[in-house]
Amino acid sequence: MVVWDEALLAYDMGDHPLDPVRVELTVALARELGVLDRPGVRLVRPEPADEALLTRVHDLRYLDAVRVAPRDPLFAGHGLGTADNPVFDGMHESSALVAGATVAAAEAVWRGEARRAVNVAGGLHHAMPARAAGFCVYNDPAVAIARLLDLGARRIAYVDVDVHHGDGVQQVFYDDPRVLTVSLHETPLALFPGTGFPDETGGPGAEGAAVNVALPPGTDDAGWQRAFHAVVPSVLRVFRPEILVTQCGADGHRLDPLADLHLSVDGQRATYLALRALADELCEGRWVATGGGGYALVEVVPRAWTHLLAAATGAPLDPATPTPPGWRALAAARRPGREVPLRMTDDVDPAYRPWQPTGEPNSVDRAVAATRKSVFPLLGLDPHDPRD
């Protein structure tokens, strides 16, 4: 299932890195490649999340501020009216629609109406209960997870592969042992939001429910995959989630202008397939996926998230697949002067060397070891055993 409506493009901060054109071009590319027309794929139009849903995560006074801010040119407060989070017309309505779309995806998967569901316009993981942050007004993954808890879910795993730490989701559920939050991101020593250190492992009564892998600048596909596979499968297997929720930001790519990791579209595709396999292994396939960050608007995001949509709706796309001429023309028209990719690949092999506790460690291996040392014992895992 794919949750989509062109109204989701109204989450538009103007002259800003978080440009909705990246979502428009993703859906256009997926449509031209036939991903959205596969047998059994449903496109579902979302409804805005109502106040009762939003206040499962956000303070009512904050919702009031989001509603009022566009009508007050001097408004400031709650993280709004800043360069990162400018006020824009229809801010509450468009933000509530993004949240409603992710909730619709989660409800459909939990109720068995879909095995997997995707909202590429979602993934606004930095929003806090009472303030906007990091281009995010309402935290749609957190709202969807709260809804799943209300529906009776007892163990929800949230895995965030955005280049930035999934701080908002972690904070909301830091003391809740029913929600495991896992984030792989560029080290907070170098990148916003300055959180996501390995020793952030969960609050009282929820020790081990937060897992953070802080990767060094320059980490490439091989390092990323080594770190992912050294941590994520182990913690998910011991947690035994009933449903997997993922934030699939594409801003770890080497071309992204706001961060410093060196991933490829091929490596991102491999991560999506690994997440799908874990959902199949542990959750009877129940997987809710969102977009997230990603600021190489033409060069990267549409290809990465089309691979995500393909992984969620059936067979993966061959990386060598050409991008359709019609899509290339649309991309060139939307962003003149940008290099429009000709194929769905960066011609990178995302193979990796599995992590080992011995040998001469590099900076990625040290990051992995720090995470395993901090959180694995809390989960009953051996931080030194590569089989864990």
BALOBA-1460 file (C-alpha; in Angstrom, 3 decimals):
// residues 388
<rec num="1" residu="m" x="0.000" y="0.000" z="0.000"/>
<rec num="2" residu="v" x="1.205" y="3.509" z="-0.847"/>
<rec num="3" residu="v" x="-0.368" y="6.471" z="0.920"/>
<rec num="4" residu="w" x="-0.411" y="9.385" z="-1.483"/>
<rec num="5" residu="d" x="-2.218" y="12.562" z="-2.380"/>
<rec num="6" residu="e" x="-0.788" y="15.591" z="-4.181"/>
<rec num="7" residu="a" x="-2.039" y="17.620" z="-1.215"/>
<rec num="8" residu="l" x="0.969" y="16.228" z="0.694"/>
<rec num="9" residu="l" x="3.117" y="18.581" z="-1.415"/>
<rec num="10" residu="a" x="1.598" y="21.492" z="0.512"/>
<rec num="11" residu="y" x="4.111" y="20.856" z="3.310"/>
<rec num="12" residu="d" x="6.219" y="23.565" z="1.702"/>
<rec num="13" residu="m" x="8.534" y="25.884" z="3.628"/>
<rec num="14" residu="g" x="9.281" y="28.014" z="0.595"/>
<rec num="15" residu="d" x="12.894" y="28.752" z="-0.311"/>
<rec num="16" residu="h" x="14.157" y="25.990" z="1.927"/>
<rec num="17" residu="p" x="16.182" y="22.753" z="1.661"/>
<rec num="18" residu="l" x="13.121" y="20.600" z="2.421"/>
<rec num="19" residu="d" x="11.609" y="21.121" z="-1.009"/>
<rec num="20" residu="p" x="8.489" y="19.082" z="-1.830"/>
<rec num="21" residu="v" x="9.732" y="18.673" z="-5.398"/>
<rec num="22" residu="r" x="11.727" y="15.685" z="-4.147"/>
<rec num="23" residu="v" x="8.473" y="13.936" z="-3.216"/>
<rec num="24" residu="e" x="6.774" y="14.955" z="-6.452"/>
<rec num="25" residu="l" x="9.673" y="13.563" z="-8.490"/>
<rec num="26" residu="t" x="9.744" y="10.357" z="-6.437"/>
<rec num="27" residu="v" x="6.095" y="9.584" z="-7.112"/>
<rec num="28" residu="a" x="6.495" y="10.518" z="-10.785"/>
<rec num="29" residu="l" x="9.507" y="8.221" z="-11.187"/>
<rec num="30" residu="a" x="7.836" y="5.326" z="-9.391"/>
<rec num="31" residu="r" x="4.737" y="5.778" z="-11.535"/>
<rec num="32" residu="e" x="6.678" y="5.870" z="-14.824"/>
<rec num="33" residu="l" x="8.615" y="2.738" z="-13.866"/>
<rec num="34" residu="g" x="5.365" y="0.914" z="-13.165"/>
<rec num="35" residu="v" x="5.982" y="0.494" z="-9.444"/>
<rec num="36" residu="l" x="2.643" y="2.024" z="-8.485"/>
<rec num="37" residu="d" x="0.746" y="-0.070" z="-11.044"/>
<rec num="38" residu="r" x="1.895" y="-3.460" z="-9.789"/>
<rec num="39" residu="p" x="-0.772" y="-6.067" z="-9.056"/>
<rec num="40" residu="g" x="-2.161" y="-5.613" z="-5.563"/>
<rec num="41" residu="v" x="-0.713" y="-2.148" z="-5.005"/>
<rec num="42" residu="r" x="-3.274" y="0.285" z="-3.600"/>
<rec num="43" residu="l" x="-2.898" y="4.051" z="-3.547"/>
<rec num="44" residu="v" x="-4.738" y="5.380" z="-0.513"/>
<rec num="45" residu="r" x="-5.656" y="9.015" z="0.002"/>
<rec num="46" residu="p" x="-4.956" y="10.120" z="3.591"/>
<rec num="47" residu="e" x="-7.037" y="12.191" z="5.976"/>
<rec num="48" residu="p" x="-5.419" y="14.745" z="8.313"/>
<rec num="49" residu="a" x="-4.592" y="13.521" z="11.808"/>
<rec num="50" residu="d" x="-7.103" y="15.039" z="14.196"/>
<rec num="51" residu="e" x="-6.379" y="16.742" z="17.489"/>
<rec num="52" residu="a" x="-6.868" y="13.560" z="19.496"/>
<rec num="53" residu="l" x="-4.190" y="11.795" z="17.444"/>
<rec num="54" residu="l" x="-1.724" y="14.666" z="17.418"/>
<rec num="55" residu="t" x="-1.991" y="15.227" z="21.171"/>
<rec num="56" residu="r" x="-0.888" y="11.650" z="21.786"/>
<rec num="57" residu="v" x="2.548" y="13.136" z="21.076"/>
<rec num="58" residu="h" x="2.262" y="16.931" z="20.936"/>
<rec num="59" residu="d" x="1.121" y="19.446" z="23.552"/>
<rec num="60" residu="l" x="-2.183" y="21.139" z="22.848"/>
<rec num="61" residu="r" x="-0.618" y="24.573" z="23.327"/>
<rec num="62" residu="y" x="1.903" y="23.721" z="20.632"/>
<rec num="63" residu="l" x="-0.878" y="22.739" z="18.224"/>
<rec num="64" residu="d" x="-2.533" y="26.070" z="18.939"/>
<rec num="65" residu="a" x="0.727" y="27.864" z="18.140"/>
<rec num="66" residu="v" x="1.076" y="26.013" z="14.833"/>
<rec num="67" residu="r" x="-2.471" y="27.047" z="13.902"/>
<rec num="68" residu="v" x="-2.013" y="30.682" z="14.881"/>
<rec num="69" residu="a" x="1.517" y="31.338" z="13.621"/>
<rec num="70" residu="p" x="0.693" y="31.827" z="9.900"/>
<rec num="71" residu="r" x="-1.784" y="34.569" z="10.817"/>
<rec num="72" residu="d" x="0.730" y="36.518" z="12.913"/>
<rec num="73" residu="p" x="3.711" y="37.971" z="10.989"/>
<rec num="74" residu="l" x="5.542" y="38.622" z="14.276"/>
<rec num="75" residu="f" x="5.004" y="35.160" z="15.736"/>
<rec num="76" residu="a" x="7.988" y="33.539" z="17.420"/>
<rec num="77" residu="g" x="8.216" y="30.617" z="19.788"/>
<rec num="78" residu="h" x="7.945" y="26.831" z="19.933"/>
<rec num="79" residu="g" x="10.807" y="26.597" z="17.444"/>
<rec num="80" residu="l" x="8.716" y="28.270" z="14.747"/>
<rec num="81" residu="g" x="9.682" y="31.327" z="12.740"/>
<rec num="82" residu="t" x="13.321" y="30.267" z="12.448"/>
<rec num="83" residu="a" x="15.482" y="29.615" z="9.403"/>
<rec num="84" residu="d" x="15.075" y="25.882" z="9.942"/>
<rec num="85" residu="n" x="11.363" y="26.040" z="10.625"/>
<rec num="86" residu="p" x="9.828" y="29.052" z="8.890"/>
<rec num="87" residu="v" x="6.143" y="29.716" z="9.286"/>
<rec num="88" residu="f" x="4.119" y="28.995" z="6.136"/>
<rec num="89" residu="d" x="0.489" y="29.182" z="5.081"/>
<rec num="90" residu="g" x="-1.559" y="26.122" z="5.967"/>
<rec num="91" residu="m" x="1.187" y="24.853" z="8.278"/>
<rec num="92" residu="h" x="-1.136" y="22.999" z="10.655"/>
<rec num="93" residu="e" x="-3.273" y="21.509" z="7.906"/>
<rec num="94" residu="s" x="-0.384" y="20.242" z="5.772"/>
<rec num="95" residu="s" x="1.551" y="18.934" z="8.794"/>
<rec num="96" residu="a" x="-1.548" y="17.147" z="10.080"/>
<rec num="97" residu="l" x="-2.029" y="15.560" z="6.646"/>
<rec num="98" residu="v" x="1.537" y="14.202" z="6.652"/>
<rec num="99" residu="a" x="0.917" y="12.731" z="10.108"/>
<rec num="100" residu="g" x="-2.427" y="11.330" z="8.997"/>
<rec num="101" residu="a" x="-0.762" y="9.635" z="6.042"/>
<rec num="102" residu="t" x="1.721" y="7.786" z="8.243"/>
<rec num="103" residu="v" x="-1.035" y="6.858" z="10.684"/>
<rec num="104" residu="a" x="-3.088" y="5.467" z="7.782"/>
<rec num="105" residu="a" x="-0.117" y="3.348" z="6.721"/>
<rec num="106" residu="a" x="0.370" y="2.046" z="10.255"/>
<rec num="107" residu="e" x="-3.310" y="1.266" z="10.791"/>
<rec num="108" residu="a" x="-3.566" y="-0.631" z="7.501"/>
<rec num="109" residu="v" x="-0.547" y="-2.793" z="8.300"/>
<rec num="110" residu="w" x="-1.585" y="-3.457" z="11.889"/>
<rec num="111" residu="r" x="-5.122" y="-4.430" z="10.883"/>
<rec num="112" residu="g" x="-3.904" y="-6.761" z="8.144"/>
<rec num="113" residu="e" x="-5.264" y="-4.665" z="5.299"/>
<rec num="114" residu="a" x="-1.741" y="-4.387" z="3.858"/>
<rec num="115" residu="r" x="1.456" y="-6.259" z="4.556"/>
<rec num="116" residu="r" x="3.622" y="-3.197" z="3.925"/>
<rec num="117" residu="a" x="2.769" y="0.480" z="3.565"/>
<rec num="118" residu="v" x="4.766" y="3.570" z="2.618"/>
<rec num="119" residu="n" x="4.367" y="7.326" z="3.069"/>
<rec num="120" residu="v" x="7.291" y="8.937" z="1.253"/>
<rec num="121" residu="a" x="6.150" y="12.394" z="2.380"/>
<rec num="122" residu="g" x="6.580" y="11.423" z="6.033"/>
<rec num="123" residu="g" x="9.527" y="10.863" z="8.316"/>
<rec num="124" residu="l" x="9.499" y="14.239" z="10.122"/>
<rec num="125" residu="h" x="11.406" y="12.743" z="13.033"/>
<rec num="126" residu="h" x="12.880" y="15.848" z="14.713"/>
<rec num="127" residu="a" x="9.634" y="17.477" z="15.889"/>
<rec num="128" residu="m" x="9.363" y="17.519" z="19.676"/>
<rec num="129" residu="p" x="6.203" y="17.438" z="21.807"/>
<rec num="130" residu="a" x="6.161" y="21.218" z="22.250"/>
<rec num="131" residu="r" x="8.372" y="22.597" z="19.481"/>
<rec num="132" residu="a" x="9.325" y="22.336" z="15.847"/>
<rec num="133" residu="a" x="12.867" y="21.276" z="15.017"/>
<rec num="134" residu="g" x="14.970" y="20.314" z="12.033"/>
<rec num="135" residu="f" x="12.386" y="21.165" z="9.335"/>
<rec num="136" residu="c" x="9.739" y="19.135" z="11.203"/>
<rec num="137" residu="v" x="6.475" y="20.502" z="12.621"/>
<rec num="138" residu="y" x="4.570" y="17.357" z="13.678"/>
<rec num="139" residu="n" x="6.379" y="14.086" z="14.312"/>
<rec num="140" residu="d" x="4.445" y="11.700" z="12.087"/>
<rec num="141" residu="p" x="6.442" y="8.537" z="12.948"/>
<rec num="142" residu="a" x="5.881" y="9.148" z="16.664"/>
<rec num="143" residu="v" x="2.168" y="9.839" z="16.153"/>
<rec num="144" residu="a" x="1.838" y="6.606" z="14.150"/>
<rec num="145" residu="i" x="3.685" y="4.607" z="16.817"/>
<rec num="146" residu="a" x="1.447" y="6.063" z="19.519"/>
<rec num="147" residu="r" x="-1.557" y="5.026" z="17.457"/>
<rec num="148" residu="l" x="-0.196" y="1.481" z="17.145"/>
<rec num="149" residu="l" x="0.173" y="1.323" z="20.934"/>
<rec num="150" residu="d" x="-3.439" y="2.424" z="21.290"/>
<rec num="151" residu="l" x="-4.470" y="-0.348" z="18.903"/>
<rec num="152" residu="g" x="-2.794" y="-2.928" z="21.128"/>
<rec num="153" residu="a" x="0.732" y="-3.306" z="19.801"/>
<rec num="154" residu="r" x="3.070" y="-4.457" z="22.575"/>
<rec num="155" residu="r" x="6.452" y="-4.363" z="20.834"/>
<rec num="156" residu="i" x="7.183" y="-1.826" z="18.094"/>
<rec num="157" residu="a" x="10.631" y="-1.426" z="16.546"/>
<rec num="158" residu="y" x="11.517" y="1.908" z="14.962"/>
<rec num="159" residu="v" x="14.635" y="1.968" z="12.781"/>
<rec num="160" residu="d" x="15.884" y="5.322" z="11.495"/>
<rec num="161" residu="v" x="18.480" y="5.389" z="8.706"/>
<rec num="162" residu="d" x="18.412" y="9.145" z="8.084"/>
<rec num="163" residu="v" x="21.832" y="10.802" z="8.293"/>
<rec num="164" residu="h" x="20.534" y="12.799" z="11.287"/>
<rec num="165" residu="h" x="19.696" y="11.239" z="14.635"/>
<rec num="166" residu="g" x="16.027" y="10.351" z="15.095"/>
<rec num="167" residu="d" x="15.911" y="12.470" z="18.223"/>
<rec num="168" residu="g" x="12.223" y="13.351" z="18.380"/>
<rec num="169" residu="v" x="11.010" y="9.767" z="18.164"/>
<rec num="170" residu="q" x="13.624" y="8.654" z="20.669"/>
<rec num="171" residu="q" x="12.622" y="11.356" z="23.143"/>
<rec num="172" residu="v" x="8.905" y="10.583" z="22.940"/>
<rec num="173" residu="f" x="9.442" y="6.886" z="23.710"/>
<rec num="174" residu="y" x="12.671" y="7.002" z="25.729"/>
<rec num="175" residu="d" x="10.940" y="5.660" z="28.855"/>
<rec num="176" residu="d" x="8.631" y="3.195" z="27.100"/>
<rec num="177" residu="p" x="9.918" y="-0.397" z="26.957"/>
<rec num="178" residu="r" x="7.281" y="-1.255" z="24.332"/>
<rec num="179" residu="v" x="9.113" y="0.812" z="21.700"/>
<rec num="180" residu="l" x="12.655" y="0.063" z="20.544"/>
<rec num="181" residu="t" x="14.218" y="3.043" z="18.742"/>
<rec num="182" residu="v" x="17.293" y="2.352" z="16.626"/>
<rec num="183" residu="s" x="19.115" y="5.155" z="14.796"/>
<rec num="184" residu="l" x="22.155" y="5.032" z="12.517"/>
<rec num="185" residu="h" x="23.420" y="8.515" z="11.767"/>
<rec num="186" residu="e" x="26.437" y="10.738" z="11.336"/>
<rec num="187" residu="t" x="28.099" y="11.447" z="14.662"/>
<rec num="188" residu="p" x="26.442" y="14.202" z="16.693"/>
<rec num="189" residu="l" x="29.896" y="15.684" z="17.174"/>
<rec num="190" residu="a" x="29.686" y="16.806" z="13.540"/>
<rec num="191" residu="l" x="26.008" y="17.139" z="12.696"/>
<rec num="192" residu="f" x="22.599" y="18.345" z="13.874"/>
<rec num="193" residu="p" x="20.865" y="17.649" z="16.236"/>
<rec num="194" residu="g" x="23.816" y="16.952" z="18.539"/>
<rec num="195" residu="t" x="22.257" y="13.853" z="20.098"/>
<rec num="196" residu="g" x="22.409" y="10.143" z="19.389"/>
<rec num="197" residu="f" x="25.501" y="9.097" z="21.306"/>
<rec num="198" residu="p" x="25.958" y="5.379" z="22.046"/>
<rec num="199" residu="d" x="25.298" y="5.880" z="25.767"/>
<rec num="200" residu="e" x="21.738" y="7.058" z="25.070"/>
<rec num="201" residu="t" x="20.176" y="3.673" z="25.793"/>
<rec num="202" residu="g" x="16.702" y="4.313" z="27.259"/>
<rec num="203" residu="g" x="15.199" y="5.718" z="30.428"/>
<rec num="204" residu="p" x="14.355" y="4.079" z="33.753"/>
<rec num="205" residu="g" x="12.401" y="0.904" z="33.155"/>
<rec num="206" residu="a" x="13.284" y="0.986" z="29.453"/>
<rec num="207" residu="e" x="17.013" y="0.331" z="29.590"/>
<rec num="208" residu="g" x="18.164" y="-0.964" z="26.207"/>
<rec num="209" residu="a" x="15.144" y="0.452" z="24.379"/>
<rec num="210" residu="a" x="17.233" y="3.108" z="22.579"/>
<rec num="211" residu="v" x="20.098" y="2.103" z="20.286"/>
<rec num="212" residu="n" x="22.358" y="4.641" z="18.595"/>
<rec num="213" residu="v" x="25.128" y="4.069" z="16.060"/>
<rec num="214" residu="a" x="27.067" y="7.319" z="15.557"/>
<rec num="215" residu="l" x="29.122" y="6.997" z="12.373"/>
<rec num="216" residu="p" x="32.138" y="9.111" z="11.414"/>
<rec num="217" residu="p" x="32.032" y="11.577" z="8.519"/>
<rec num="218" residu="g" x="33.035" y="9.924" z="5.272"/>
<rec num="219" residu="t" x="31.464" y="6.552" z="6.050"/>
<rec num="220" residu="d" x="30.812" y="4.772" z="2.752"/>
<rec num="221" residu="d" x="28.512" y="1.921" z="1.758"/>
<rec num="222" residu="a" x="30.826" y="-0.803" z="3.029"/>
<rec num="223" residu="g" x="31.179" y="0.861" z="6.420"/>
<rec num="224" residu="w" x="27.479" y="1.656" z="6.704"/>
<rec num="225" residu="q" x="26.450" y="-1.892" z="5.820"/>
<rec num="226" residu="r" x="28.995" y="-3.323" z="8.254"/>
<rec num="227" residu="a" x="27.617" y="-1.125" z="11.042"/>
<rec num="228" residu="f" x="23.983" y="-1.839" z="10.165"/>
<rec num="229" residu="h" x="24.438" y="-5.599" z="10.131"/>
<rec num="230" residu="a" x="26.579" y="-5.587" z="13.279"/>
<rec num="231" residu="v" x="23.822" y="-3.957" z="15.324"/>
<rec num="232" residu="v" x="20.326" y="-3.827" z="13.829"/>
<rec num="233" residu="p" x="19.507" y="-7.531" z="13.245"/>
<rec num="234" residu="s" x="20.756" y="-8.507" z="16.707"/>
<rec num="235" residu="v" x="18.771" y="-5.923" z="18.651"/>
<rec num="236" residu="l" x="15.615" y="-6.524" z="16.618"/>
<rec num="237" residu="r" x="15.841" y="-10.292" z="17.058"/>
<rec num="238" residu="v" x="16.118" y="-10.077" z="20.815"/>
<rec num="239" residu="f" x="13.320" y="-7.464" z="21.011"/>
<rec num="240" residu="r" x="10.966" y="-9.528" z="18.769"/>
<rec num="241" residu="p" x="8.870" y="-6.674" z="17.372"/>
<rec num="242" residu="e" x="5.337" y="-7.223" z="16.157"/>
<rec num="243" residu="i" x="5.683" y="-4.448" z="13.577"/>
<rec num="244" residu="l" x="8.584" y="-2.517" z="12.069"/>
<rec num="245" residu="v" x="8.398" y="1.246" z="11.466"/>
<rec num="246" residu="t" x="11.263" y="2.825" z="9.548"/>
<rec num="247" residu="q" x="12.389" y="6.319" z="8.655"/>
<rec num="248" residu="c" x="14.322" y="6.107" z="5.377"/>
<rec num="249" residu="g" x="15.938" y="9.497" z="4.923"/>
<rec num="250" residu="a" x="18.116" y="9.651" z="1.801"/>
<rec num="251" residu="d" x="20.508" y="12.309" z="3.096"/>
<rec num="252" residu="g" x="23.358" y="9.921" z="3.838"/>
<rec num="253" residu="h" x="24.166" y="9.997" z="0.120"/>
<rec num="254" residu="r" x="27.544" y="11.358" z="-0.922"/>
<rec num="255" residu="l" x="25.888" y="14.141" z="-2.969"/>
<rec num="256" residu="d" x="23.703" y="15.426" z="-0.158"/>
<rec num="257" residu="p" x="24.607" y="19.058" z="0.584"/>
<rec num="258" residu="l" x="23.750" y="18.991" z="4.309"/>
<rec num="259" residu="a" x="25.794" y="16.045" z="5.591"/>
<rec num="260" residu="d" x="29.057" y="14.183" z="5.198"/>
<rec num="261" residu="l" x="28.432" y="10.481" z="4.694"/>
<rec num="262" residu="h" x="29.373" y="8.880" z="1.387"/>
<rec num="263" residu="l" x="26.600" y="6.419" z="0.630"/>
<rec num="264" residu="s" x="25.310" y="5.566" z="-2.828"/>
<rec num="265" residu="v" x="21.810" y="4.885" z="-4.107"/>
<rec num="266" residu="d" x="22.921" y="1.254" z="-4.389"/>
<rec num="267" residu="g" x="23.817" y="1.179" z="-0.712"/>
<rec num="268" residu="q" x="20.512" y="2.790" z="0.239"/>
<rec num="269" residu="r" x="18.664" y="0.192" z="-1.829"/>
<rec num="270" residu="a" x="20.556" y="-2.559" z="0.013"/>
<rec num="271" residu="t" x="19.482" y="-1.077" z="3.355"/>
<rec num="272" residu="y" x="15.815" y="-1.029" z="2.336"/>
<rec num="273" residu="l" x="16.024" y="-4.664" z="1.281"/>
<rec num="274" residu="a" x="17.658" y="-5.559" z="4.596"/>
<rec num="275" residu="l" x="14.839" y="-3.812" z="6.486"/>
<rec num="276" residu="r" x="12.253" y="-5.675" z="4.428"/>
<rec num="277" residu="a" x="13.981" y="-8.977" z="5.173"/>
<rec num="278" residu="l" x="13.960" y="-8.250" z="8.905"/>
<rec num="279" residu="a" x="10.261" y="-7.416" z="8.787"/>
<rec num="280" residu="d" x="9.639" y="-10.693" z="6.962"/>
<rec num="281" residu="e" x="11.720" y="-12.631" z="9.480"/>
<rec num="282" residu="l" x="10.423" y="-11.062" z="12.676"/>
<rec num="283" residu="c" x="7.082" y="-9.337" z="12.041"/>
<rec num="284" residu="e" x="5.307" y="-11.559" z="9.520"/>
<rec num="285" residu="g" x="6.185" y="-8.894" z="6.976"/>
<rec num="286" residu="r" x="4.536" y="-5.979" z="8.817"/>
<rec num="287" residu="w" x="6.516" y="-2.942" z="7.689"/>
<rec num="288" residu="v" x="5.602" y="0.748" z="7.719"/>
<rec num="289" residu="a" x="8.110" y="2.951" z="5.882"/>
<rec num="290" residu="t" x="8.403" y="6.717" z="5.601"/>
<rec num="291" residu="g" x="10.691" y="9.086" z="3.759"/>
<rec num="292" residu="g" x="12.636" y="11.669" z="5.742"/>
<rec num="293" residu="g" x="15.571" y="13.900" z="4.927"/>
<rec num="294" residu="g" x="17.233" y="14.179" z="1.549"/>
<rec num="295" residu="y" x="18.344" y="17.371" z="-0.161"/>
<rec num="296" residu="a" x="19.880" y="16.240" z="-3.445"/>
<rec num="297" residu="l" x="16.416" y="16.841" z="-4.862"/>
<rec num="298" residu="v" x="16.866" y="15.483" z="-8.379"/>
<rec num="299" residu="e" x="20.082" y="13.501" z="-8.253"/>
<rec num="300" residu="v" x="19.331" y="11.215" z="-5.305"/>
<rec num="301" residu="v" x="16.012" y="11.309" z="-3.480"/>
<rec num="302" residu="p" x="13.660" y="10.223" z="-6.291"/>
<rec num="303" residu="r" x="15.827" y="7.228" z="-7.150"/>
<rec num="304" residu="a" x="16.395" y="6.184" z="-3.535"/>
<rec num="305" residu="w" x="12.731" y="6.349" z="-2.581"/>
<rec num="306" residu="t" x="11.596" y="4.682" z="-5.791"/>
<rec num="307" residu="h" x="13.813" y="1.783" z="-4.745"/>
<rec num="308" residu="l" x="12.098" y="1.945" z="-1.343"/>
<rec num="309" residu="l" x="8.663" y="1.846" z="-2.976"/>
<rec num="310" residu="a" x="9.732" y="-1.080" z="-5.134"/>
<rec num="311" residu="a" x="11.038" y="-2.991" z="-2.114"/>
<rec num="312" residu="a" x="7.756" y="-2.422" z="-0.300"/>
<rec num="313" residu="t" x="5.458" y="-3.308" z="-3.196"/>
<rec num="314" residu="g" x="7.143" y="-6.362" z="-4.696"/>
<rec num="315" residu="a" x="10.288" y="-7.192" z="-6.622"/>
<rec num="316" residu="p" x="13.263" y="-4.839" z="-6.225"/>
<rec num="317" residu="l" x="14.140" y="-2.738" z="-9.241"/>
<rec num="318" residu="d" x="17.248" y="-3.713" z="-11.173"/>
<rec num="319" residu="p" x="19.801" y="-0.992" z="-10.360"/>
<rec num="320" residu="a" x="20.728" y="-0.825" z="-14.051"/>
<rec num="321" residu="t" x="17.188" y="0.251" z="-14.985"/>
<rec num="322" residu="p" x="17.228" y="3.461" z="-17.058"/>
<rec num="323" residu="t" x="15.266" y="6.421" z="-15.787"/>
<rec num="324" residu="p" x="12.391" y="7.056" z="-18.226"/>
<rec num="325" residu="p" x="12.773" y="9.929" z="-20.703"/>
<rec num="326" residu="g" x="9.501" y="11.485" z="-19.557"/>
<rec num="327" residu="w" x="10.714" y="11.603" z="-15.974"/>
<rec num="328" residu="r" x="14.035" y="13.100" z="-17.041"/>
<rec num="329" residu="a" x="12.176" y="15.867" z="-18.851"/>
<rec num="330" residu="l" x="10.013" y="16.560" z="-15.795"/>
<rec num="331" residu="a" x="13.046" y="16.655" z="-13.493"/>
<rec num="332" residu="a" x="14.899" y="19.017" z="-15.835"/>
<rec num="333" residu="a" x="11.856" y="21.281" z="-16.016"/>
<rec num="334" residu="r" x="11.364" y="21.355" z="-12.254"/>
<rec num="335" residu="r" x="15.014" y="22.065" z="-11.485"/>
<rec num="336" residu="p" x="16.853" y="23.459" z="-14.521"/>
<rec num="337" residu="g" x="20.584" y="23.042" z="-14.394"/>
<rec num="338" residu="r" x="20.556" y="19.985" z="-12.134"/>
<rec num="339" residu="e" x="22.196" y="16.812" z="-13.405"/>
<rec num="340" residu="v" x="19.386" y="14.356" z="-14.075"/>
<rec num="341" residu="p" x="20.469" y="10.737" z="-13.516"/>
<rec num="342" residu="l" x="20.145" y="8.368" z="-16.441"/>
<rec num="343" residu="r" x="19.934" y="5.121" z="-14.465"/>
<rec num="344" residu="m" x="18.725" y="3.894" z="-11.088"/>
<rec num="345" residu="t" x="22.270" y="3.123" z="-9.943"/>
<rec num="346" residu="d" x="25.462" y="4.897" z="-8.938"/>
<rec num="347" residu="d" x="27.442" y="1.863" z="-10.164"/>
<rec num="348" residu="v" x="28.588" y="1.004" z="-6.650"/>
<rec num="349" residu="d" x="28.752" y="-2.493" z="-5.194"/>
<rec num="350" residu="p" x="27.477" y="-2.189" z="-1.590"/>
<rec num="351" residu="a" x="29.220" y="-5.374" z="-0.455"/>
<rec num="352" residu="y" x="30.744" y="-5.194" z="3.017"/>
<rec num="353" residu="r" x="33.097" y="-7.037" z="5.361"/>
<rec num="354" residu="p" x="31.224" y="-8.280" z="8.453"/>
<rec num="355" residu="w" x="32.196" y="-6.693" z="11.737"/>
<rec num="356" residu="q" x="34.672" y="-8.545" z="13.922"/>
<rec num="357" residu="p" x="35.830" y="-7.596" z="17.439"/>
<rec num="358" residu="t" x="39.466" y="-8.389" z="16.603"/>
<rec num="359" residu="g" x="41.932" y="-6.985" z="14.125"/>
<rec num="360" residu="e" x="42.952" y="-3.408" z="13.442"/>
<rec num="361" residu="p" x="39.764" y="-1.377" z="13.926"/>
<rec num="362" residu="n" x="38.941" y="1.650" z="11.836"/>
<rec num="363" residu="s" x="36.673" y="4.520" z="12.872"/>
<rec num="364" residu="v" x="33.507" y="2.704" z="11.785"/>
<rec num="365" residu="d" x="34.472" y="-0.383" z="13.764"/>
<rec num="366" residu="r" x="35.091" y="1.758" z="16.818"/>
<rec num="367" residu="a" x="31.631" y="3.289" z="16.428"/>
<rec num="368" residu="v" x="30.104" y="-0.182" z="16.209"/>
<rec num="369" residu="a" x="32.041" y="-1.351" z="19.259"/>
<rec num="370" residu="a" x="30.889" y="1.686" z="21.259"/>
<rec num="371" residu="t" x="27.236" y="0.955" z="20.499"/>
<rec num="372" residu="r" x="27.542" y="-2.733" z="21.247"/>
<rec num="373" residu="k" x="29.374" y="-2.050" z="24.506"/>
<rec num="374" residu="s" x="26.719" y="0.450" z="25.631"/>
<rec num="375" residu="v" x="23.519" y="-1.366" z="24.782"/>
<rec num="376" residu="f" x="24.114" y="-5.053" z="24.056"/>
<rec num="377" residu="p" x="24.516" y="-6.113" z="27.721"/>
<rec num="378" residu="l" x="21.215" y="-4.392" z="28.550"/>
<rec num="379" residu="l" x="19.542" y="-6.669" z="25.996"/>
<rec num="380" residu="g" x="21.308" y="-9.837" z="27.131"/>
<rec num="381" residu="l" x="23.662" y="-9.821" z="24.145"/>
<rec num="382" residu="d" x="27.425" y="-10.275" z="24.120"/>
<rec num="383" residu="p" x="29.062" y="-7.107" z="22.747"/>
<rec num="384" residu="h" x="32.171" y="-9.076" z="21.720"/>
<rec num="385" residu="d" x="30.486" y="-12.014" z="19.960"/>
<rec num="386" residu="p" x="29.944" y="-11.283" z="16.249"/>
<rec num="387" residu="r" x="27.197" y="-13.919" z="16.191"/>
<rec num="388" residu="d" x="25.079" y="-11.650" z="18.439"/>
